[in-house]
Amino acid sequence: MGILLLLLPFIISAPWNQADSLLHSRANTCVSPAGDYVAENLTTGEEVLVCKNSSVSTWDSLDRVLISRCSGDEENHHAKCVTGTSLGDNVALGTCNETFPLPEDSHLAWQEPGLAKYFACDGEKVWLSGAKGALTQCLGLSWTPVYDRCGEGEE
């Protein structure tokens, strides 16, 4: 709850699609997807889900990438890939340039070039939010910010 309170001013000031993505990507969400997508297991035990033909399609939440975190006790959230005109006029699909600052004490654990990057902490460090990783994705032709950082874990 504390990290959400810290993020609230940033979430409120972010464009609507970025604010939704920030909240969504931080949640421990177990996703039951439908449609034409690719799933890849991450070393963190999570699964990354990307719609096929990602240059013209996205998830119905307008996220380019979903991170599924299933430990057995979360509610399954259904998601589906949508394309073209069903997305609406205000959705700018495309790719971002590859430049995104690497969060301190982290490394790139996974990427879909131009669409998303997923970072993991180095060594024994952990994300201060308690998350297993941090996701940035290309929404509205801009990278979403990472408001988390790696630090020393609790002993």
C-alpha positions as CSV (number, residue, x, y, z in Angstrom):
1,M,0.0,0.0,0.0
2,G,2.9,2.4,0.8
3,I,4.4,2.1,-2.6
4,L,1.0,2.8,-4.2
5,L,0.8,6.0,-2.2
6,L,4.2,7.0,-3.3
7,L,3.3,6.4,-6.9
8,L,-0.1,8.0,-6.8
9,P,1.1,11.6,-7.8
10,F,2.9,10.1,-10.8
11,I,-0.1,7.9,-11.8
12,I,-2.6,10.8,-11.5
13,S,-0.4,13.0,-13.7
14,A,0.3,10.3,-16.3
15,P,-1.8,10.0,-19.5
16,W,-4.7,7.7,-19.0
17,N,-3.3,4.8,-20.8
18,Q,0.1,5.0,-19.0
19,A,-1.7,5.3,-15.6
20,D,-3.7,2.2,-16.2
21,S,-0.5,0.4,-17.4
22,L,1.4,1.4,-14.3
23,L,-1.2,0.1,-11.9
24,H,-1.7,-3.1,-14.0
25,S,1.9,-4.0,-14.5
26,R,2.6,-3.6,-10.7
27,A,-0.2,-5.9,-9.6
28,N,0.3,-9.6,-9.0
29,T,-2.0,-10.6,-11.8
30,C,-2.7,-14.1,-13.0
31,V,-3.7,-13.7,-16.6
32,S,-5.8,-16.2,-18.6
33,P,-5.3,-14.9,-22.2
34,A,-7.4,-15.5,-25.3
35,G,-6.4,-14.9,-28.9
36,D,-3.3,-15.1,-30.9
37,Y,-0.4,-14.4,-28.6
38,V,3.1,-15.6,-27.6
39,A,4.1,-16.6,-24.1
40,E,7.6,-16.8,-22.8
41,N,8.8,-17.9,-19.3
42,L,11.0,-15.5,-17.4
43,T,13.7,-16.5,-14.9
44,T,11.7,-14.7,-12.2
45,G,9.0,-17.4,-12.5
46,E,6.6,-15.0,-14.3
47,E,5.4,-15.3,-17.8
48,V,5.5,-12.5,-20.4
49,L,2.6,-12.4,-22.9
50,V,2.8,-10.5,-26.2
51,C,0.1,-10.4,-28.9
52,K,1.3,-11.8,-32.3
53,N,1.6,-9.2,-35.0
54,S,2.3,-6.6,-32.3
55,S,2.7,-3.8,-34.8
56,V,-1.1,-3.7,-35.2
57,S,-2.4,-5.4,-32.1
58,T,-2.3,-5.0,-28.4
59,W,-4.1,-6.3,-25.3
60,D,-7.6,-5.1,-24.6
61,S,-6.2,-3.2,-21.6
62,L,-4.1,-1.3,-24.2
63,D,-0.9,-2.8,-22.7
64,R,1.6,-4.0,-25.3
65,V,2.9,-6.7,-23.0
66,L,1.3,-8.4,-20.0
67,I,3.3,-10.0,-17.1
68,S,1.4,-13.0,-15.7
69,R,2.2,-13.7,-12.1
70,C,0.3,-16.9,-10.9
71,S,0.9,-18.4,-7.5
72,G,-2.4,-20.2,-7.3
73,D,-4.3,-17.8,-5.0
74,E,-4.9,-14.8,-7.3
75,E,-8.0,-14.2,-9.3
76,N,-7.6,-15.0,-13.0
77,H,-8.0,-11.9,-15.2
78,H,-9.0,-12.5,-18.7
79,A,-7.3,-10.6,-21.5
80,K,-7.6,-10.8,-25.3
81,C,-5.6,-9.4,-28.2
82,V,-7.4,-6.7,-30.2
83,T,-6.4,-5.1,-33.5
84,G,-6.9,-2.1,-35.8
85,T,-10.1,-0.1,-35.5
86,S,-11.3,-1.9,-32.4
87,L,-8.5,0.0,-30.5
88,G,-9.9,3.4,-31.1
89,D,-8.6,6.6,-32.7
90,N,-6.4,7.7,-29.7
91,V,-4.1,4.6,-29.6
92,A,-0.8,5.1,-31.3
93,L,0.8,1.8,-32.0
94,G,4.3,1.7,-33.2
95,T,7.7,1.3,-31.7
96,C,9.9,3.4,-29.5
97,N,13.6,4.0,-30.0
98,E,15.8,1.6,-28.0
99,T,17.1,4.2,-25.7
100,F,15.8,3.7,-22.1
101,P,17.9,4.3,-19.1
102,L,18.8,1.1,-17.3
103,P,17.5,1.4,-13.7
104,E,20.5,1.5,-11.2
105,D,21.7,-2.0,-10.0
106,S,19.5,-3.8,-12.6
107,H,20.0,-5.6,-15.9
108,L,17.8,-6.2,-18.9
109,A,16.2,-9.6,-18.3
110,W,13.9,-9.7,-21.4
111,Q,12.9,-7.4,-24.2
112,E,10.7,-7.2,-27.3
113,P,12.7,-4.6,-29.3
114,G,10.9,-1.3,-29.5
115,L,7.8,-2.6,-27.5
116,A,8.9,-3.6,-24.0
117,K,11.8,-4.1,-21.7
118,Y,11.7,-6.1,-18.4
119,F,14.4,-5.4,-15.8
120,A,15.7,-7.6,-12.9
121,C,17.8,-6.5,-10.0
122,D,21.5,-7.4,-9.9
123,G,22.9,-10.0,-7.4
124,E,21.1,-10.0,-4.0
125,K,19.3,-6.7,-4.6
126,V,15.5,-6.6,-4.8
127,W,13.0,-4.1,-6.1
128,L,11.9,-1.9,-3.3
129,S,8.2,-2.4,-4.2
130,G,8.6,-6.1,-3.7
131,A,8.0,-6.9,-7.4
132,K,10.1,-9.5,-9.1
133,G,10.9,-7.2,-12.0
134,A,10.1,-3.8,-13.6
135,L,8.4,-3.4,-16.9
136,T,8.6,-0.5,-19.3
137,Q,6.5,-0.6,-22.5
138,C,6.0,1.6,-25.6
139,L,2.6,3.3,-25.2
140,G,1.6,6.3,-27.3
141,L,5.1,6.1,-28.9
142,S,6.8,6.8,-25.5
143,W,8.4,4.5,-22.9
144,T,6.4,4.2,-19.7
145,P,8.5,5.2,-16.7
146,V,9.9,2.8,-14.1
147,Y,9.2,4.2,-10.6
148,D,10.9,1.4,-8.7
149,R,14.5,0.8,-7.9
150,C,16.8,-1.9,-6.7
151,G,18.0,-1.9,-3.1
152,E,19.1,-4.1,-0.3
153,G,16.7,-6.9,0.7
154,E,15.2,-7.3,4.2
155,E,17.3,-9.5,6.5
